[in-house]
Amino acid sequence: MDFQSSPCRRKRKCWTRATSLLSVLSLAIALHQSSGAGAADPVDVLRALDFHTLPVGVKKTTGFCPKRKSTSTPDVAYRISKKAQISAPTKQLFPSSRFPEDFSIMALVKARPGVQAFLLSVYSEQGLQQVGVELGRSPVFLYEDQHGKPTPEQYPIFSGINLADGRWHRVAISVQKKKVTMIVDCKKIVTKSLPRGNKPVVDTKGIVLFGARILDDEVFEGDIQQLLISSDPRAAYDYCQHYSPDCDNPVPERAQNQEPSATEYDLTDPALYEEEVYYQTYTEGQEGTGVAVTSELPQVIESEVIQREEPESGGQVG
């Protein structure tokens, strides 16, 4: 998918062409029943979207670690197919609070090779996408405040990173003031400018859409174990220590809190013990070949740079 050439990504008003958008928003908001409880921090997006109920297009599978220290069971993840259509009112994630001005988005994810799709989209009540995380080659962070800043031409593009290679990646994004930093696999740190307003607001009266963007044909396919939103922009820097540690370390209490209860799953289910997943990998101009992808932590694969830009100095861990 060419981010720069897509008309919908160039024009903020392109959502008005979707005749069903208002219906989706109205239905999702009408179905929402506020619990009155305060939002947890971090917000567990998978749990808030009821992934544990295994909606259409979602099934459980082994996660990042087939075997983790101090436990005899594997990590639990969810395999997402094209059939998945998952959304909820944003208020379901933030029932009694605003969307944080500065924040972290953290994900443990394994995308199908070649995917170029949004993992998460947050829409305003009027149907404007205000926050989005696009995975793939040269991933994009979309952010647009109540005044339309930054413009689509200013969305940060993280050239030289490939998050759609069929491998597990720990992806942490820190948004603070007018900078956004992406930390990949606990070691690669890239900081970009985010020229938003001084008091940016993200509307919580709209919907959150998982794995897609309205009007886009591309949808996320792959496995996901975690998707968290924290009101602390520093949380992204500690993601691998506090939320998603290596397999030889015990899992923190809330690292897999997408599970409401361990009894929700049959831990003898063979689906949780798939140590290898076969994907088709493609090289431009060549036929695809089946390649086994294991849960071992990979190095970040540097991809072809899609957009020429001046080198920037990486952000420093605070």
C-alpha positions as CSV (number, residue, x, y, z in Angstrom):
1,M,0.0,0.0,0.0
2,D,1.4,3.4,-1.0
3,F,0.6,5.7,1.9
4,Q,1.6,8.8,0.1
5,S,-0.4,8.1,-3.1
6,S,-3.6,6.9,-1.4
7,P,-6.3,9.5,-1.9
8,C,-8.0,8.6,1.4
9,R,-4.8,9.2,3.3
10,R,-4.3,12.5,1.6
11,K,-7.8,13.9,2.2
12,R,-9.1,14.1,5.7
13,K,-12.7,14.4,4.5
14,C,-12.7,11.2,2.4
15,W,-14.7,9.3,5.0
16,T,-17.8,11.2,3.9
17,R,-18.0,8.9,0.9
18,A,-18.7,5.9,3.2
19,T,-22.5,5.6,3.3
20,S,-22.4,3.1,6.1
21,L,-20.0,5.0,8.4
22,L,-22.7,6.9,10.4
23,S,-24.6,3.7,10.8
24,V,-21.6,1.9,12.2
25,L,-20.9,4.8,14.6
26,S,-24.5,5.1,15.7
27,L,-24.9,1.3,16.2
28,A,-21.7,0.9,18.2
29,I,-22.4,3.9,20.5
30,A,-26.0,2.8,21.0
31,L,-24.9,-0.7,22.0
32,H,-22.4,0.7,24.5
33,Q,-23.4,0.3,28.2
34,S,-21.2,2.3,30.4
35,S,-20.1,0.5,33.5
36,G,-19.2,3.7,35.4
37,A,-15.8,2.3,36.3
38,G,-12.7,4.3,35.7
39,A,-10.3,3.3,32.9
40,A,-7.4,1.0,33.8
41,D,-3.9,2.1,33.0
42,P,-2.7,0.7,30.8
43,V,-5.9,0.1,28.9
44,D,-5.9,-3.5,27.6
45,V,-7.4,-3.1,24.2
46,L,-7.8,-6.8,23.4
47,R,-9.7,-7.3,26.6
48,A,-11.9,-4.2,26.1
49,L,-12.7,-5.5,22.6
50,D,-13.7,-8.9,24.0
51,F,-11.1,-10.9,22.1
52,H,-11.4,-13.7,24.8
53,T,-14.9,-14.5,23.4
54,L,-13.3,-15.4,20.1
55,P,-15.5,-13.4,17.7
56,V,-15.7,-14.4,14.0
57,G,-12.3,-14.3,12.4
58,V,-10.4,-14.7,15.7
59,K,-9.0,-17.9,17.3
60,K,-6.5,-18.6,20.0
61,T,-3.0,-19.8,19.2
62,T,0.4,-20.0,20.8
63,G,2.0,-16.6,21.6
64,F,5.4,-15.1,21.6
65,C,6.8,-17.8,24.0
66,P,5.9,-21.5,23.4
67,K,7.4,-22.1,26.8
68,R,8.1,-19.4,29.4
69,K,10.2,-19.6,32.5
70,S,8.3,-20.5,35.7
71,T,5.3,-21.9,33.8
72,S,4.5,-25.0,31.8
73,T,2.1,-23.3,29.5
74,P,2.7,-21.2,26.5
75,D,1.8,-17.5,26.0
76,V,-1.7,-17.1,24.6
77,A,-2.2,-15.1,21.4
78,Y,-5.0,-14.5,18.9
79,R,-4.9,-15.3,15.2
80,I,-6.7,-12.8,13.1
81,S,-8.2,-13.6,9.7
82,K,-9.7,-11.4,7.0
83,K,-13.2,-12.3,8.4
84,A,-12.6,-10.4,11.7
85,Q,-14.6,-7.2,12.1
86,I,-14.0,-5.8,15.6
87,S,-14.9,-2.4,16.9
88,A,-16.3,-0.7,20.0
89,P,-17.1,2.8,21.2
90,T,-14.0,4.5,22.4
91,K,-15.8,5.1,25.7
92,Q,-15.5,1.4,26.3
93,L,-11.8,1.9,26.6
94,F,-12.0,5.2,28.4
95,P,-15.3,5.2,30.2
96,S,-14.7,8.1,32.6
97,S,-11.6,9.8,31.2
98,R,-10.3,11.6,28.2
99,F,-7.9,10.1,25.7
100,P,-4.5,11.0,27.1
101,E,-2.7,13.9,25.5
102,D,0.7,12.2,25.9
103,F,0.6,8.4,25.8
104,S,2.2,5.0,24.8
105,I,0.8,2.4,22.5
106,M,2.4,-1.0,22.9
107,A,1.9,-4.2,20.9
108,L,3.3,-7.7,20.7
109,V,2.3,-8.7,17.2
110,K,3.2,-11.0,14.3
111,A,1.8,-9.8,11.0
112,R,1.4,-11.9,7.9
113,P,4.3,-11.2,5.5
114,G,3.5,-8.4,3.2
115,V,0.6,-6.9,5.2
116,Q,0.3,-3.2,5.0
117,A,-2.7,-2.4,7.2
118,F,-3.8,-0.5,10.3
119,L,-3.6,-2.4,13.6
120,L,-5.6,0.2,15.4
121,S,-7.8,3.1,14.4
122,V,-9.5,5.7,16.6
123,Y,-12.4,7.7,15.0
124,S,-14.1,10.8,16.2
125,E,-17.9,11.1,16.6
126,Q,-17.9,12.8,13.1
127,G,-16.0,9.9,11.6
128,L,-12.5,11.4,11.3
129,Q,-9.6,9.1,12.1
130,Q,-7.6,10.8,14.8
131,V,-5.2,8.0,15.8
132,G,-3.9,5.1,13.8
133,V,-1.0,2.6,13.8
134,E,-0.2,1.1,10.4
135,L,2.0,-2.0,10.3
136,G,4.0,-3.1,7.3
137,R,7.1,-1.8,5.5
138,S,7.9,1.7,6.7
139,P,5.1,1.8,9.2
140,V,3.1,5.0,9.8
141,F,1.8,6.6,12.9
142,L,-1.4,8.6,12.2
143,Y,-2.4,11.4,14.5
144,E,-4.7,14.3,13.9
145,D,-5.9,16.6,16.7
146,Q,-9.2,18.6,16.9
147,H,-7.8,21.3,14.6
148,G,-6.5,18.9,11.9
149,K,-2.9,18.9,12.9
150,P,-0.7,17.5,11.7
151,T,-1.8,17.2,8.1
152,P,-1.7,13.9,6.3
153,E,1.5,15.0,4.5
154,Q,3.1,15.4,8.0
155,Y,2.2,11.9,9.4
156,P,5.4,10.3,10.7
157,I,6.7,7.5,8.5
158,F,9.3,5.1,10.0
159,S,11.3,4.2,6.9
160,G,13.7,1.4,7.2
161,I,11.5,-0.7,9.5
162,N,9.6,-3.8,8.4
163,L,6.9,-5.0,10.8
164,A,5.3,-7.4,8.3
165,D,7.9,-10.1,7.9
166,G,6.0,-13.0,9.6
167,R,8.0,-12.7,12.9
168,W,7.1,-11.6,16.4
169,H,7.8,-7.9,17.1
170,R,7.5,-5.9,20.3
171,V,6.5,-2.5,19.1
172,A,6.2,0.4,21.5
173,I,5.2,4.0,20.5
174,S,5.7,7.0,22.8
175,V,3.9,10.2,22.0
176,Q,5.0,13.2,24.1
177,K,4.4,16.8,23.2
178,K,5.4,17.2,19.5
179,K,7.5,14.1,19.2
180,V,6.7,10.4,18.5
181,T,9.2,7.6,19.2
182,M,9.0,4.0,17.9
183,I,10.9,1.3,19.8
184,V,11.1,-2.0,18.0
185,D,12.2,-5.2,19.6
186,C,13.6,-3.3,22.6
187,K,16.6,-1.9,20.8
188,K,15.8,0.0,17.6
189,I,14.7,3.5,18.6
190,V,13.5,6.1,16.0
191,T,12.1,9.5,16.9
192,K,10.0,11.7,14.5
193,S,8.4,15.1,14.6
194,L,4.7,15.2,15.4
195,P,3.6,18.8,14.7
196,R,0.3,18.8,16.5
197,G,-1.4,21.6,18.4
198,N,-0.4,22.7,21.9
199,K,-3.5,21.3,23.6
200,P,-4.4,18.4,21.3
201,V,-7.7,16.5,21.9
202,V,-8.7,13.1,20.7
203,D,-12.5,12.6,20.7
204,T,-13.8,9.6,22.8
205,K,-17.3,9.8,21.5
206,G,-16.5,7.8,18.4
207,I,-15.3,4.3,17.8
208,V,-12.2,2.2,18.0
209,L,-11.6,-0.1,15.0
210,F,-9.2,-3.0,15.2
211,G,-7.2,-4.3,12.3
212,A,-8.5,-2.0,9.6
213,R,-9.3,1.5,8.5
214,I,-12.7,2.6,7.1
215,L,-12.6,2.6,3.3
216,D,-9.3,0.7,3.1
217,D,-9.3,-2.7,1.4
218,E,-6.3,-3.9,3.4
219,V,-6.9,-5.5,6.8
220,F,-4.6,-6.9,9.4
221,E,-3.9,-10.6,9.3
222,G,-1.6,-12.3,11.7
223,D,-1.2,-13.0,15.4
224,I,-1.4,-10.6,18.3
225,Q,-0.8,-11.2,22.0
226,Q,-0.9,-7.7,23.5
227,L,-2.2,-4.3,22.6
228,L,-2.0,-1.7,25.4
229,I,-2.6,2.1,25.7
230,S,-0.9,3.9,28.6
231,S,-1.3,7.5,29.7
232,D,2.4,7.5,30.5
233,P,4.6,8.3,27.5
234,R,7.5,6.7,29.3
235,A,5.8,3.3,29.4
236,A,6.9,2.5,25.9
237,Y,10.6,2.6,27.0
238,D,9.9,0.0,29.6
239,Y,7.7,-2.2,27.5
240,C,10.1,-5.1,27.4
241,Q,10.8,-5.0,31.1
242,H,7.4,-4.4,32.6
243,Y,4.9,-5.8,30.1
244,S,6.5,-8.2,27.6
245,P,9.8,-9.7,28.9
246,D,12.0,-12.3,27.1
247,C,10.9,-15.9,27.4
248,D,13.5,-16.7,30.0
249,N,11.9,-14.3,32.4
250,P,8.6,-14.7,34.3
251,V,5.6,-12.9,32.8
252,P,4.5,-9.9,34.8
253,E,1.0,-10.1,36.3
254,R,-0.6,-7.8,33.8
255,A,1.5,-8.8,30.7
256,Q,-1.2,-11.1,29.5
257,N,-4.2,-9.4,31.1
258,Q,-6.2,-9.7,27.9
259,E,-7.3,-13.0,29.6
260,P,-10.1,-12.3,32.1
261,S,-9.4,-15.7,33.7
262,A,-7.1,-18.6,33.1
263,T,-10.1,-20.9,33.2
264,E,-11.4,-19.3,30.0
265,Y,-9.0,-21.5,28.1
266,D,-8.3,-25.1,27.9
267,L,-4.5,-25.1,28.4
268,T,-4.3,-28.6,27.0
269,D,-5.7,-27.4,23.6
270,P,-3.1,-28.3,20.9
271,A,-3.8,-25.0,19.2
272,L,-1.8,-23.3,22.0
273,Y,1.3,-25.3,21.3
274,E,2.0,-24.6,17.7
275,E,5.7,-23.8,17.8
276,E,5.9,-23.1,14.0
277,V,3.6,-21.2,11.7
278,Y,4.1,-21.5,8.0
279,Y,3.7,-18.3,6.0
280,Q,4.3,-17.6,2.3
281,T,7.1,-15.1,1.9
282,Y,7.5,-13.2,-1.3
283,T,10.4,-11.4,-2.9
284,E,9.6,-9.0,-5.7
285,G,9.6,-10.7,-9.0
286,Q,9.8,-14.2,-7.5
287,E,7.3,-16.9,-6.4
288,G,6.5,-17.3,-2.8
289,T,8.2,-20.0,-0.7
290,G,7.0,-21.5,2.5
291,V,9.2,-20.5,5.4
292,A,8.8,-21.7,9.0
293,V,8.6,-18.8,11.4
294,T,9.4,-19.6,15.0
295,S,8.7,-17.6,18.2
296,E,12.4,-16.8,18.7
297,L,13.0,-13.0,19.0
298,P,14.3,-11.8,15.6
299,Q,16.4,-8.9,14.7
300,V,14.6,-6.0,13.0
301,I,14.7,-6.5,9.3
302,E,15.7,-3.4,7.5
303,S,13.4,-2.8,4.5
304,E,13.8,-0.9,1.3
305,V,13.4,2.8,2.0
306,I,10.2,3.9,0.4
307,Q,10.5,7.6,0.9
308,R,13.7,9.6,0.8
309,E,14.3,11.7,3.8
310,E,17.2,13.2,5.7
311,P,18.6,11.0,8.4
312,E,17.4,11.8,11.9
313,S,19.1,11.1,15.2
314,G,17.4,8.4,17.2
315,G,15.6,9.2,20.4
316,Q,17.3,8.4,23.7
317,V,15.8,6.3,26.4
318,G,14.9,8.5,29.3
